[in-house]
Amino acid sequence: MPLEEAGYDVIRYQDKYPEMNHRREPGDEFWLKEAGINGWVVFTADAKQRRNINEVKASKRYKVAKFILRTHGSGAELMSIIRKALPKVEQFLNDHEPPFVAKITKDSKVEEYPEWE
């Protein structure tokens, strides 16, 4: 079942920013700022966001709640992992103030990254 059918509002990067697909400008800092300002929860499979200095600064500055999927798979497989993890994600959101980076593992466990640069 898609997240939308489960009652969640979903904003996909490629739908929100079609002009930025396959481009790196203005960069992830741009949409991370919008995510933080709007209180969006970010789910990404891009583990490099945990180390990219500009993305880390934007995430911290705009208080982004970010979950990185630590597995590979098709879009449908990743969405299935997110759906299974949602109760843990909601609990994590209740227990932690943004900014933070957490990981979602293949078996849908949710764990905070102890430090991110």
Summary of the structure (lengths in Angstrom):
residues: 117
radius of gyration: 13.6
end to end distance: 35.1
largest distance: 35.8
contacts: 299
relative contact order: 0.16
helix: 44%
strand: 15%
